[in-house]
Amino acid sequence: MESVRFRNGALEILDQRLLPFEERYLSLHDARGARDAIAAMAVRGAPAIGLSAAYAVALAAREAAAAVAPRAALQELCAEIAGARPTAVNLRFEVQEATATLPEDPNGWYDAALRYAEGRRAAQQAEDEAIARHAMPLFRPGMRVLTHCNTGGLATGGSGTALGAIIAAHRALGLQEVLADETRPRLQGARLTAYELQQARVPHHVIVDGAAAHFMARGSVDLVIVGADRIGQDGRTANKIGTYMLAVLAQHHGIPFVVAAPRSSCDSAWQGAGEVEIEQRAPEEVLAPLGTQFAAKGSPAYNPAFDVTPGNLVAAIVREDGLFRPPYQFR
Ligand code: MRU
């Protein structure tokens, strides 16, 4: 099951909002449709939105080449794609890299952008496999592993980052079980990670986000491994809201807290006092999850989609080029 694919001139995205109940692809024929699908989280997960953005550049290139002022039209569309979600650096990275490969002649843009995107799909597959390989020494037979959000094949163009590594480790070593945080408010853990773990036949339980401390205190967690939307020069990591809480808890309980992500999620310019934009999503996601109102009618909500874990709480970072330990100095 591919999270993102390109067929008959259209970007096809597996609509993750419908999972685990329905597997349906959205067919997107223009750049703004692709941008909207990314913003609405029909596709999500930093590498998968990066890959979608690369294909969206191909759609933008096709539209712009037919415009009166092709270059200006391309720039405008690409800026819109890159801004669909602000925190995952992969989006901006792929748009920049894809546009850098375009030739002078607008007639050649579409083919060149498509070639770039197809190349990135193959590269993401190789990156995910390498991440799983480099992460293997972190696992032991019979381990109990806790993870957050969804970082499996649905979140990338390959087999996944943190969840891909967990599944590979289970196949190689046999884990006791995975605890999957449900991941409020959009429930990527309960809906998507549980779905992928079922398919991979990995023993698991879904837990509410607030239960992590309870299970750590009982000695039921040996390793926490999560993905990233952006990793700064010193290892600071922006990831799904709730990740920072897990890192603090893991440190308190002496449990290694590990981040797995490709180099395209690293942003060496994020350093010092530099801040990253944290996506603020609609309050309705909190007040009425999946469309059902739970909160008292009329109450407002805060809904930051990500938080930042300081690098000194991260015991290791796994990328496709190796396993890194602190102090981190990514360039
Ligand atoms: O809002 P989402 O679902 O796109 O957030 C996803 C995450 O936070 C993932 O941990 C991260 O993007 C890595 S996916 C391999």
py3Dmol code that shows the C-alpha trace and the ligand (Angstrom):
import py3Dmol

protein = """\
ATOM      1  CA  MET A   1       0.000   0.000   0.000  1.00  0.00           C
ATOM      2  CA  GLU A   2       1.631   3.213  -1.160  1.00  0.00           C
ATOM      3  CA  SER A   3       0.865   6.441   0.712  1.00  0.00           C
ATOM      4  CA  VAL A   4       1.668   8.521  -2.379  1.00  0.00           C
ATOM      5  CA  ARG A   5       1.803   7.535  -6.067  1.00  0.00           C
ATOM      6  CA  PHE A   6       1.546   9.116  -9.498  1.00  0.00           C
ATOM      7  CA  ARG A   7      -0.750   7.605 -12.144  1.00  0.00           C
ATOM      8  CA  ASN A   8      -1.970   8.875 -15.517  1.00  0.00           C
ATOM      9  CA  GLY A   9      -0.802  12.420 -14.939  1.00  0.00           C
ATOM     10  CA  ALA A  10      -2.356  12.701 -11.467  1.00  0.00           C
ATOM     11  CA  LEU A  11      -0.978  12.660  -7.948  1.00  0.00           C
ATOM     12  CA  GLU A  12      -2.756   9.939  -6.001  1.00  0.00           C
ATOM     13  CA  ILE A  13      -2.789  10.174  -2.246  1.00  0.00           C
ATOM     14  CA  LEU A  14      -4.102   7.476   0.070  1.00  0.00           C
ATOM     15  CA  ASP A  15      -6.617   9.481   2.109  1.00  0.00           C
ATOM     16  CA  GLN A  16      -5.357   8.873   5.646  1.00  0.00           C
ATOM     17  CA  ARG A  17      -8.334  10.681   7.142  1.00  0.00           C
ATOM     18  CA  LEU A  18     -10.446   7.627   6.235  1.00  0.00           C
ATOM     19  CA  LEU A  19      -8.091   5.025   7.689  1.00  0.00           C
ATOM     20  CA  PRO A  20      -8.325   2.472   9.208  1.00  0.00           C
ATOM     21  CA  PHE A  21     -11.866   2.026   7.933  1.00  0.00           C
ATOM     22  CA  GLU A  22     -11.486   2.733   4.244  1.00  0.00           C
ATOM     23  CA  GLU A  23      -8.587   2.657   1.769  1.00  0.00           C
ATOM     24  CA  ARG A  24      -9.364   5.257  -0.847  1.00  0.00           C
ATOM     25  CA  TYR A  25      -7.034   7.285  -3.042  1.00  0.00           C
ATOM     26  CA  LEU A  26      -7.636  10.951  -3.813  1.00  0.00           C
ATOM     27  CA  SER A  27      -6.745  11.819  -7.398  1.00  0.00           C
ATOM     28  CA  LEU A  28      -5.229  15.296  -7.665  1.00  0.00           C
ATOM     29  CA  HIS A  29      -4.741  16.932 -11.032  1.00  0.00           C
ATOM     30  CA  ASP A  30      -3.487  20.385 -10.089  1.00  0.00           C
ATOM     31  CA  ALA A  31      -1.002  21.957  -7.698  1.00  0.00           C
ATOM     32  CA  ARG A  32      -3.562  23.754  -5.553  1.00  0.00           C
ATOM     33  CA  GLY A  33      -5.541  20.532  -5.084  1.00  0.00           C
ATOM     34  CA  ALA A  34      -2.332  18.860  -3.914  1.00  0.00           C
ATOM     35  CA  ARG A  35      -1.542  21.770  -1.604  1.00  0.00           C
ATOM     36  CA  ASP A  36      -5.035  21.553  -0.080  1.00  0.00           C
ATOM     37  CA  ALA A  37      -4.740  17.780   0.444  1.00  0.00           C
ATOM     38  CA  ILE A  38      -1.459  18.275   2.319  1.00  0.00           C
ATOM     39  CA  ALA A  39      -2.922  21.080   4.452  1.00  0.00           C
ATOM     40  CA  ALA A  40      -6.030  19.015   5.257  1.00  0.00           C
ATOM     41  CA  MET A  41      -3.795  16.074   6.237  1.00  0.00           C
ATOM     42  CA  ALA A  42      -5.194  13.641   3.678  1.00  0.00           C
ATOM     43  CA  VAL A  43      -1.491  12.803   3.502  1.00  0.00           C
ATOM     44  CA  ARG A  44       0.673  13.384   6.557  1.00  0.00           C
ATOM     45  CA  GLY A  45       4.034  12.455   8.032  1.00  0.00           C
ATOM     46  CA  ALA A  46       7.017  14.630   7.144  1.00  0.00           C
ATOM     47  CA  PRO A  47       8.606  12.456   4.414  1.00  0.00           C
ATOM     48  CA  ALA A  48       5.236  11.637   2.817  1.00  0.00           C
ATOM     49  CA  ILE A  49       4.234  15.287   2.638  1.00  0.00           C
ATOM     50  CA  GLY A  50       7.686  16.042   1.231  1.00  0.00           C
ATOM     51  CA  LEU A  51       7.194  13.413  -1.465  1.00  0.00           C
ATOM     52  CA  SER A  52       3.684  14.708  -2.199  1.00  0.00           C
ATOM     53  CA  ALA A  53       5.147  18.185  -2.511  1.00  0.00           C
ATOM     54  CA  ALA A  54       7.719  16.944  -5.021  1.00  0.00           C
ATOM     55  CA  TYR A  55       4.912  15.537  -7.182  1.00  0.00           C
ATOM     56  CA  ALA A  56       2.913  18.718  -6.620  1.00  0.00           C
ATOM     57  CA  VAL A  57       5.824  20.643  -8.136  1.00  0.00           C
ATOM     58  CA  ALA A  58       5.394  18.503 -11.265  1.00  0.00           C
ATOM     59  CA  LEU A  59       1.711  19.475 -11.379  1.00  0.00           C
ATOM     60  CA  ALA A  60       2.674  23.112 -10.818  1.00  0.00           C
ATOM     61  CA  ALA A  61       5.270  22.875 -13.595  1.00  0.00           C
ATOM     62  CA  ARG A  62       2.681  21.530 -16.034  1.00  0.00           C
ATOM     63  CA  GLU A  63       0.245  24.336 -15.219  1.00  0.00           C
ATOM     64  CA  ALA A  64       2.878  27.076 -15.172  1.00  0.00           C
ATOM     65  CA  ALA A  65       4.405  26.048 -18.505  1.00  0.00           C
ATOM     66  CA  ALA A  66       1.051  26.878 -20.128  1.00  0.00           C
ATOM     67  CA  ALA A  67       0.750  30.274 -18.381  1.00  0.00           C
ATOM     68  CA  VAL A  68       1.556  33.679 -19.930  1.00  0.00           C
ATOM     69  CA  ALA A  69       4.423  34.203 -17.478  1.00  0.00           C
ATOM     70  CA  PRO A  70       5.578  30.640 -16.701  1.00  0.00           C
ATOM     71  CA  ARG A  71       8.336  31.463 -14.219  1.00  0.00           C
ATOM     72  CA  ALA A  72       6.186  33.761 -12.084  1.00  0.00           C
ATOM     73  CA  ALA A  73       3.318  31.254 -12.165  1.00  0.00           C
ATOM     74  CA  LEU A  74       5.668  28.452 -11.070  1.00  0.00           C
ATOM     75  CA  GLN A  75       7.089  30.526  -8.224  1.00  0.00           C
ATOM     76  CA  GLU A  76       3.641  31.400  -6.932  1.00  0.00           C
ATOM     77  CA  LEU A  77       2.415  27.800  -6.988  1.00  0.00           C
ATOM     78  CA  CYS A  78       5.604  26.448  -5.419  1.00  0.00           C
ATOM     79  CA  ALA A  79       5.397  29.000  -2.594  1.00  0.00           C
ATOM     80  CA  GLU A  80       1.854  27.828  -1.914  1.00  0.00           C
ATOM     81  CA  ILE A  81       2.899  24.161  -1.865  1.00  0.00           C
ATOM     82  CA  ALA A  82       5.866  24.849   0.446  1.00  0.00           C
ATOM     83  CA  GLY A  83       3.595  26.750   2.850  1.00  0.00           C
ATOM     84  CA  ALA A  84       0.902  24.066   3.106  1.00  0.00           C
ATOM     85  CA  ARG A  85       2.246  22.999   6.511  1.00  0.00           C
ATOM     86  CA  PRO A  86       4.958  25.019   8.221  1.00  0.00           C
ATOM     87  CA  THR A  87       6.765  22.740  10.669  1.00  0.00           C
ATOM     88  CA  ALA A  88       7.968  19.768   8.619  1.00  0.00           C
ATOM     89  CA  VAL A  89      11.091  21.005   6.856  1.00  0.00           C
ATOM     90  CA  ASN A  90      10.760  18.184   4.290  1.00  0.00           C
ATOM     91  CA  LEU A  91       8.095  20.148   2.467  1.00  0.00           C
ATOM     92  CA  ARG A  92      10.299  23.159   1.848  1.00  0.00           C
ATOM     93  CA  PHE A  93      13.324  20.945   1.173  1.00  0.00           C
ATOM     94  CA  GLU A  94      11.589  18.938  -1.574  1.00  0.00           C
ATOM     95  CA  VAL A  95      10.091  22.007  -3.249  1.00  0.00           C
ATOM     96  CA  GLN A  96      13.498  23.699  -3.327  1.00  0.00           C
ATOM     97  CA  GLU A  97      15.300  20.615  -4.587  1.00  0.00           C
ATOM     98  CA  ALA A  98      12.636  19.819  -7.201  1.00  0.00           C
ATOM     99  CA  THR A  99      12.622  23.356  -8.620  1.00  0.00           C
ATOM    100  CA  ALA A 100      16.430  23.407  -8.693  1.00  0.00           C
ATOM    101  CA  THR A 101      16.390  20.498 -11.155  1.00  0.00           C
ATOM    102  CA  LEU A 102      14.182  22.284 -13.704  1.00  0.00           C
ATOM    103  CA  PRO A 103      15.742  23.222 -17.072  1.00  0.00           C
ATOM    104  CA  GLU A 104      15.537  26.690 -18.676  1.00  0.00           C
ATOM    105  CA  ASP A 105      12.809  25.730 -21.114  1.00  0.00           C
ATOM    106  CA  PRO A 106       9.356  25.516 -19.434  1.00  0.00           C
ATOM    107  CA  ASN A 107       8.437  22.739 -21.880  1.00  0.00           C
ATOM    108  CA  GLY A 108      10.916  20.504 -20.086  1.00  0.00           C
ATOM    109  CA  TRP A 109       9.746  21.354 -16.552  1.00  0.00           C
ATOM    110  CA  TYR A 110       7.070  18.701 -16.087  1.00  0.00           C
ATOM    111  CA  ASP A 111       9.249  15.752 -17.100  1.00  0.00           C
ATOM    112  CA  ALA A 112      12.176  16.993 -15.028  1.00  0.00           C
ATOM    113  CA  ALA A 113      10.028  17.531 -11.911  1.00  0.00           C
ATOM    114  CA  LEU A 114       8.409  14.137 -12.324  1.00  0.00           C
ATOM    115  CA  ARG A 115      11.829  12.510 -12.665  1.00  0.00           C
ATOM    116  CA  TYR A 116      12.909  14.241  -9.457  1.00  0.00           C
ATOM    117  CA  ALA A 117       9.824  13.020  -7.566  1.00  0.00           C
ATOM    118  CA  GLU A 118      10.209   9.443  -8.795  1.00  0.00           C
ATOM    119  CA  GLY A 119      13.863   9.569  -7.756  1.00  0.00           C
ATOM    120  CA  ARG A 120      12.854  10.736  -4.296  1.00  0.00           C
ATOM    121  CA  ARG A 121      10.372   7.893  -3.945  1.00  0.00           C
ATOM    122  CA  ALA A 122      13.169   5.382  -4.612  1.00  0.00           C
ATOM    123  CA  ALA A 123      15.518   7.334  -2.334  1.00  0.00           C
ATOM    124  CA  GLN A 124      13.008   7.360   0.538  1.00  0.00           C
ATOM    125  CA  GLN A 125      12.667   3.594   0.277  1.00  0.00           C
ATOM    126  CA  ALA A 126      16.433   3.214   0.569  1.00  0.00           C
ATOM    127  CA  GLU A 127      16.604   5.794   3.390  1.00  0.00           C
ATOM    128  CA  ASP A 128      13.968   3.976   5.439  1.00  0.00           C
ATOM    129  CA  GLU A 129      15.755   0.659   5.012  1.00  0.00           C
ATOM    130  CA  ALA A 130      19.033   2.240   6.102  1.00  0.00           C
ATOM    131  CA  ILE A 131      17.361   3.865   9.130  1.00  0.00           C
ATOM    132  CA  ALA A 132      15.982   0.467  10.196  1.00  0.00           C
ATOM    133  CA  ARG A 133      19.445  -1.063   9.775  1.00  0.00           C
ATOM    134  CA  HIS A 134      21.219   1.633  11.789  1.00  0.00           C
ATOM    135  CA  ALA A 135      18.540   1.490  14.511  1.00  0.00           C
ATOM    136  CA  MET A 136      18.848  -2.292  14.998  1.00  0.00           C
ATOM    137  CA  PRO A 137      21.572  -2.115  17.726  1.00  0.00           C
ATOM    138  CA  LEU A 138      19.119  -0.133  19.882  1.00  0.00           C
ATOM    139  CA  PHE A 139      16.758  -3.106  20.149  1.00  0.00           C
ATOM    140  CA  ARG A 140      16.965  -6.353  22.143  1.00  0.00           C
ATOM    141  CA  PRO A 141      14.796  -9.469  21.972  1.00  0.00           C
ATOM    142  CA  GLY A 142      11.714  -9.176  24.170  1.00  0.00           C
ATOM    143  CA  MET A 143      11.832  -5.390  24.426  1.00  0.00           C
ATOM    144  CA  ARG A 144       8.794  -3.233  25.123  1.00  0.00           C
ATOM    145  CA  VAL A 145       8.857  -0.158  22.926  1.00  0.00           C
ATOM    146  CA  LEU A 146       6.732   2.952  23.134  1.00  0.00           C
ATOM    147  CA  THR A 147       6.069   5.171  20.117  1.00  0.00           C
ATOM    148  CA  HIS A 148       4.029   8.259  19.312  1.00  0.00           C
ATOM    149  CA  CYS A 149       2.022   9.400  16.296  1.00  0.00           C
ATOM    150  CA  ASN A 150       2.556   7.443  13.064  1.00  0.00           C
ATOM    151  CA  THR A 151       5.940   7.020  11.463  1.00  0.00           C
ATOM    152  CA  GLY A 152       5.365   3.907   9.377  1.00  0.00           C
ATOM    153  CA  GLY A 153       4.999   3.334   5.652  1.00  0.00           C
ATOM    154  CA  LEU A 154       1.965   5.603   5.622  1.00  0.00           C
ATOM    155  CA  ALA A 155       4.166   8.513   6.690  1.00  0.00           C
ATOM    156  CA  THR A 156       6.891   8.060   4.051  1.00  0.00           C
ATOM    157  CA  GLY A 157       7.475   6.843   0.516  1.00  0.00           C
ATOM    158  CA  GLY A 158       9.083   3.711   1.965  1.00  0.00           C
ATOM    159  CA  SER A 159       8.647   1.445   4.981  1.00  0.00           C
ATOM    160  CA  GLY A 160       8.713   4.182   7.601  1.00  0.00           C
ATOM    161  CA  THR A 161      11.212   5.718   9.992  1.00  0.00           C
ATOM    162  CA  ALA A 162      10.708   4.967  13.713  1.00  0.00           C
ATOM    163  CA  LEU A 163       7.857   2.530  13.102  1.00  0.00           C
ATOM    164  CA  GLY A 164       9.714   0.970  10.169  1.00  0.00           C
ATOM    165  CA  ALA A 165      12.646   0.370  12.522  1.00  0.00           C
ATOM    166  CA  ILE A 166      10.333  -1.127  15.164  1.00  0.00           C
ATOM    167  CA  ILE A 167       8.769  -3.515  12.655  1.00  0.00           C
ATOM    168  CA  ALA A 168      12.182  -4.527  11.282  1.00  0.00           C
ATOM    169  CA  ALA A 169      13.440  -5.100  14.833  1.00  0.00           C
ATOM    170  CA  HIS A 170      10.434  -7.252  15.648  1.00  0.00           C
ATOM    171  CA  ARG A 171      11.075  -9.373  12.560  1.00  0.00           C
ATOM    172  CA  ALA A 172      14.755  -9.762  13.378  1.00  0.00           C
ATOM    173  CA  LEU A 173      14.697 -10.065  17.167  1.00  0.00           C
ATOM    174  CA  GLY A 174      11.123 -10.496  18.403  1.00  0.00           C
ATOM    175  CA  LEU A 175       9.835  -7.630  20.548  1.00  0.00           C
ATOM    176  CA  GLN A 176       7.530  -8.304  23.463  1.00  0.00           C
ATOM    177  CA  GLU A 177       5.170  -5.518  22.482  1.00  0.00           C
ATOM    178  CA  VAL A 178       4.739  -1.988  21.229  1.00  0.00           C
ATOM    179  CA  LEU A 179       2.778   0.622  23.146  1.00  0.00           C
ATOM    180  CA  ALA A 180       1.216   2.994  20.631  1.00  0.00           C
ATOM    181  CA  ASP A 181       0.174   6.372  22.033  1.00  0.00           C
ATOM    182  CA  GLU A 182      -3.248   7.154  20.603  1.00  0.00           C
ATOM    183  CA  THR A 183      -1.878  10.649  19.749  1.00  0.00           C
ATOM    184  CA  ARG A 184      -4.537  13.214  20.418  1.00  0.00           C
ATOM    185  CA  PRO A 185      -6.156  15.031  18.763  1.00  0.00           C
ATOM    186  CA  ARG A 186      -6.062  13.350  15.345  1.00  0.00           C
ATOM    187  CA  LEU A 187      -5.354   9.868  16.678  1.00  0.00           C
ATOM    188  CA  GLN A 188      -2.606   8.932  14.244  1.00  0.00           C
ATOM    189  CA  GLY A 189      -1.408   6.339  16.782  1.00  0.00           C
ATOM    190  CA  ALA A 190      -4.766   4.676  17.389  1.00  0.00           C
ATOM    191  CA  ARG A 191      -5.845   4.817  13.746  1.00  0.00           C
ATOM    192  CA  LEU A 192      -2.665   4.478  11.691  1.00  0.00           C
ATOM    193  CA  THR A 193       0.094   2.986  13.848  1.00  0.00           C
ATOM    194  CA  ALA A 194      -2.238   0.320  15.238  1.00  0.00           C
ATOM    195  CA  TYR A 195      -3.338  -0.438  11.660  1.00  0.00           C
ATOM    196  CA  GLU A 196       0.253  -0.821  10.459  1.00  0.00           C
ATOM    197  CA  LEU A 197       1.237  -2.911  13.494  1.00  0.00           C
ATOM    198  CA  GLN A 198      -1.727  -5.191  12.857  1.00  0.00           C
ATOM    199  CA  GLN A 199      -0.730  -5.643   9.248  1.00  0.00           C
ATOM    200  CA  ALA A 200       2.867  -6.383  10.278  1.00  0.00           C
ATOM    201  CA  ARG A 201       1.647  -8.752  13.016  1.00  0.00           C
ATOM    202  CA  VAL A 202       3.517  -6.949  15.777  1.00  0.00           C
ATOM    203  CA  PRO A 203       2.031  -7.422  19.279  1.00  0.00           C
ATOM    204  CA  HIS A 204       0.819  -4.053  20.539  1.00  0.00           C
ATOM    205  CA  HIS A 205      -1.581  -2.124  22.713  1.00  0.00           C
ATOM    206  CA  VAL A 206      -2.945   1.344  22.099  1.00  0.00           C
ATOM    207  CA  ILE A 207      -2.701   3.577  25.163  1.00  0.00           C
ATOM    208  CA  VAL A 208      -3.987   7.082  25.856  1.00  0.00           C
ATOM    209  CA  ASP A 209      -1.200   9.666  25.679  1.00  0.00           C
ATOM    210  CA  GLY A 210      -1.534  10.363  29.393  1.00  0.00           C
ATOM    211  CA  ALA A 211      -0.780   6.714  30.290  1.00  0.00           C
ATOM    212  CA  ALA A 212       2.869   6.841  29.176  1.00  0.00           C
ATOM    213  CA  ALA A 213       4.186   7.821  32.639  1.00  0.00           C
ATOM    214  CA  HIS A 214       2.172   5.045  34.258  1.00  0.00           C
ATOM    215  CA  PHE A 215       3.689   2.386  32.018  1.00  0.00           C
ATOM    216  CA  MET A 216       7.202   3.780  32.359  1.00  0.00           C
ATOM    217  CA  ALA A 217       6.933   3.855  36.154  1.00  0.00           C
ATOM    218  CA  ARG A 218       5.871   0.183  36.180  1.00  0.00           C
ATOM    219  CA  GLY A 219       8.945  -0.770  34.166  1.00  0.00           C
ATOM    220  CA  SER A 220       6.863  -1.640  31.088  1.00  0.00           C
ATOM    221  CA  VAL A 221       8.846   0.478  28.627  1.00  0.00           C
ATOM    222  CA  ASP A 222      12.463  -0.247  27.603  1.00  0.00           C
ATOM    223  CA  LEU A 223      12.788   2.205  24.713  1.00  0.00           C
ATOM    224  CA  VAL A 224      10.938   5.206  23.309  1.00  0.00           C
ATOM    225  CA  ILE A 225      11.427   5.832  19.604  1.00  0.00           C
ATOM    226  CA  VAL A 226       9.678   8.541  17.591  1.00  0.00           C
ATOM    227  CA  GLY A 227      10.013  10.372  14.283  1.00  0.00           C
ATOM    228  CA  ALA A 228      10.663  14.039  13.545  1.00  0.00           C
ATOM    229  CA  ASP A 229       9.321  16.893  11.490  1.00  0.00           C
ATOM    230  CA  ARG A 230      12.484  18.899  11.906  1.00  0.00           C
ATOM    231  CA  ILE A 231      15.788  18.278  13.645  1.00  0.00           C
ATOM    232  CA  GLY A 232      18.007  21.221  14.495  1.00  0.00           C
ATOM    233  CA  GLN A 233      21.781  21.375  14.463  1.00  0.00           C
ATOM    234  CA  ASP A 234      22.062  20.311  18.125  1.00  0.00           C
ATOM    235  CA  GLY A 235      19.490  17.529  17.911  1.00  0.00           C
ATOM    236  CA  ARG A 236      16.483  19.561  19.050  1.00  0.00           C
ATOM    237  CA  THR A 237      13.480  17.903  17.521  1.00  0.00           C
ATOM    238  CA  ALA A 238      10.094  19.214  16.458  1.00  0.00           C
ATOM    239  CA  ASN A 239       7.613  16.352  16.386  1.00  0.00           C
ATOM    240  CA  LYS A 240       3.970  15.592  17.077  1.00  0.00           C
ATOM    241  CA  ILE A 241       2.552  17.331  20.131  1.00  0.00           C
ATOM    242  CA  GLY A 242       3.208  15.167  23.173  1.00  0.00           C
ATOM    243  CA  THR A 243       6.696  14.104  22.105  1.00  0.00           C
ATOM    244  CA  TYR A 244       8.459  16.523  24.461  1.00  0.00           C
ATOM    245  CA  MET A 245       6.415  15.172  27.356  1.00  0.00           C
ATOM    246  CA  LEU A 246       7.590  11.645  26.485  1.00  0.00           C
ATOM    247  CA  ALA A 247      11.230  12.752  26.355  1.00  0.00           C
ATOM    248  CA  VAL A 248      11.004  14.334  29.822  1.00  0.00           C
ATOM    249  CA  LEU A 249       9.290  11.236  31.186  1.00  0.00           C
ATOM    250  CA  ALA A 250      11.850   8.945  29.576  1.00  0.00           C
ATOM    251  CA  GLN A 251      14.696  10.877  31.173  1.00  0.00           C
ATOM    252  CA  HIS A 252      13.006  10.741  34.584  1.00  0.00           C
ATOM    253  CA  HIS A 253      12.635   6.968  34.295  1.00  0.00           C
ATOM    254  CA  GLY A 254      16.083   6.317  32.784  1.00  0.00           C
ATOM    255  CA  ILE A 255      14.659   5.064  29.477  1.00  0.00           C
ATOM    256  CA  PRO A 256      16.451   5.901  26.201  1.00  0.00           C
ATOM    257  CA  PHE A 257      14.518   8.369  24.052  1.00  0.00           C
ATOM    258  CA  VAL A 258      15.475   8.021  20.380  1.00  0.00           C
ATOM    259  CA  VAL A 259      14.547   9.959  17.231  1.00  0.00           C
ATOM    260  CA  ALA A 260      14.590   8.333  13.782  1.00  0.00           C
ATOM    261  CA  ALA A 261      14.343  10.531  10.701  1.00  0.00           C
ATOM    262  CA  PRO A 262      15.949  11.048   7.302  1.00  0.00           C
ATOM    263  CA  ARG A 263      18.469  13.796   6.614  1.00  0.00           C
ATOM    264  CA  SER A 264      15.756  15.648   4.696  1.00  0.00           C
ATOM    265  CA  SER A 265      14.114  16.285   8.088  1.00  0.00           C
ATOM    266  CA  CYS A 266      17.284  17.973   9.368  1.00  0.00           C
ATOM    267  CA  ASP A 267      17.580  21.738   9.286  1.00  0.00           C
ATOM    268  CA  SER A 268      21.082  22.839  10.243  1.00  0.00           C
ATOM    269  CA  ALA A 269      19.931  26.472  10.105  1.00  0.00           C
ATOM    270  CA  TRP A 270      17.770  25.797  13.153  1.00  0.00           C
ATOM    271  CA  GLN A 271      20.210  26.545  15.952  1.00  0.00           C
ATOM    272  CA  GLY A 272      20.959  28.984  18.769  1.00  0.00           C
ATOM    273  CA  ALA A 273      17.918  31.000  19.777  1.00  0.00           C
ATOM    274  CA  GLY A 274      16.259  30.244  16.448  1.00  0.00           C
ATOM    275  CA  GLU A 275      12.656  29.177  16.682  1.00  0.00           C
ATOM    276  CA  VAL A 276      10.683  27.022  14.343  1.00  0.00           C
ATOM    277  CA  GLU A 277       7.113  27.799  13.393  1.00  0.00           C
ATOM    278  CA  ILE A 278       4.745  25.480  15.239  1.00  0.00           C
ATOM    279  CA  GLU A 279       1.674  24.746  13.190  1.00  0.00           C
ATOM    280  CA  GLN A 280      -1.504  25.811  14.990  1.00  0.00           C
ATOM    281  CA  ARG A 281      -4.442  23.788  13.774  1.00  0.00           C
ATOM    282  CA  ALA A 282      -8.186  24.325  14.097  1.00  0.00           C
ATOM    283  CA  PRO A 283      -9.616  24.166  17.671  1.00  0.00           C
ATOM    284  CA  GLU A 284     -12.332  21.846  16.353  1.00  0.00           C
ATOM    285  CA  GLU A 285      -9.751  19.047  16.106  1.00  0.00           C
ATOM    286  CA  VAL A 286      -9.496  19.172  19.916  1.00  0.00           C
ATOM    287  CA  LEU A 287     -13.086  20.010  20.778  1.00  0.00           C
ATOM    288  CA  ALA A 288     -14.742  17.666  18.302  1.00  0.00           C
ATOM    289  CA  PRO A 289     -12.232  14.933  17.410  1.00  0.00           C
ATOM    290  CA  LEU A 290     -13.131  13.162  14.173  1.00  0.00           C
ATOM    291  CA  GLY A 291     -16.244  15.308  13.988  1.00  0.00           C
ATOM    292  CA  THR A 292     -17.872  14.357  17.294  1.00  0.00           C
ATOM    293  CA  GLN A 293     -18.208  17.172  19.843  1.00  0.00           C
ATOM    294  CA  PHE A 294     -16.844  16.108  23.234  1.00  0.00           C
ATOM    295  CA  ALA A 295     -15.920  19.415  24.825  1.00  0.00           C
ATOM    296  CA  ALA A 296     -18.382  21.717  26.524  1.00  0.00           C
ATOM    297  CA  LYS A 297     -20.032  23.721  23.769  1.00  0.00           C
ATOM    298  CA  GLY A 298     -18.591  27.208  23.513  1.00  0.00           C
ATOM    299  CA  SER A 299     -15.189  26.463  25.131  1.00  0.00           C
ATOM    300  CA  PRO A 300     -12.197  27.484  23.044  1.00  0.00           C
ATOM    301  CA  ALA A 301      -9.098  25.269  22.605  1.00  0.00           C
ATOM    302  CA  TYR A 302      -5.410  25.559  21.851  1.00  0.00           C
ATOM    303  CA  ASN A 303      -4.191  23.124  19.213  1.00  0.00           C
ATOM    304  CA  PRO A 304      -0.438  23.268  18.564  1.00  0.00           C
ATOM    305  CA  ALA A 305       0.333  20.336  16.257  1.00  0.00           C
ATOM    306  CA  PHE A 306       3.983  19.953  17.299  1.00  0.00           C
ATOM    307  CA  ASP A 307       6.337  20.570  20.193  1.00  0.00           C
ATOM    308  CA  VAL A 308      10.098  20.858  20.479  1.00  0.00           C
ATOM    309  CA  THR A 309      12.241  18.410  22.450  1.00  0.00           C
ATOM    310  CA  PRO A 310      15.660  19.816  23.411  1.00  0.00           C
ATOM    311  CA  GLY A 311      18.597  17.870  21.989  1.00  0.00           C
ATOM    312  CA  ASN A 312      19.938  17.017  25.450  1.00  0.00           C
ATOM    313  CA  LEU A 313      16.935  14.757  26.065  1.00  0.00           C
ATOM    314  CA  VAL A 314      17.597  12.743  22.913  1.00  0.00           C
ATOM    315  CA  ALA A 315      19.767   9.671  23.610  1.00  0.00           C
ATOM    316  CA  ALA A 316      20.345   8.905  19.923  1.00  0.00           C
ATOM    317  CA  ILE A 317      19.314  10.094  16.467  1.00  0.00           C
ATOM    318  CA  VAL A 318      19.101   7.570  13.667  1.00  0.00           C
ATOM    319  CA  ARG A 319      19.340   8.759  10.077  1.00  0.00           C
ATOM    320  CA  GLU A 320      20.061   6.940   6.845  1.00  0.00           C
ATOM    321  CA  ASP A 321      23.743   7.780   7.300  1.00  0.00           C
ATOM    322  CA  GLY A 322      24.142   6.317  10.776  1.00  0.00           C
ATOM    323  CA  LEU A 323      23.365   6.310  14.474  1.00  0.00           C
ATOM    324  CA  PHE A 324      24.391   9.529  16.220  1.00  0.00           C
ATOM    325  CA  ARG A 325      24.922  10.175  19.911  1.00  0.00           C
ATOM    326  CA  PRO A 326      25.101  13.523  21.699  1.00  0.00           C
ATOM    327  CA  PRO A 327      26.533  16.090  21.426  1.00  0.00           C
ATOM    328  CA  TYR A 328      24.959  16.479  17.978  1.00  0.00           C
ATOM    329  CA  GLN A 329      26.477  18.793  15.409  1.00  0.00           C
ATOM    330  CA  PHE A 330      24.432  18.346  12.225  1.00  0.00           C
ATOM    331  CA  ARG A 331      25.528  20.400   9.223  1.00  0.00           C
TER     332      ARG A 331
END
"""
ligand_1 = """\
15
MRU
O 0.743 15.970 11.804
P 1.404 14.755 11.237
O 0.578 13.526 11.333
O 1.937 15.015 9.843
O 2.666 14.549 12.193
C 3.513 13.471 11.932
C 4.607 13.349 12.916
O 4.719 14.101 13.861
C 5.629 12.300 12.622
O 6.220 11.844 13.811
C 6.740 12.887 11.727
O 6.209 13.611 10.668
C 7.610 11.814 11.187
S 6.794 10.773 10.014
C 7.938 9.627 9.517
"""
view = py3Dmol.view(width=600, height=400)
view.addModel(protein, "pdb")
view.setStyle({"model": 0}, {"cartoon": {"style": "trace"}})
view.addModel(ligand_1, "xyz")
view.setStyle({"model": 1}, {"stick": {}})
view.zoomTo()
view.show()
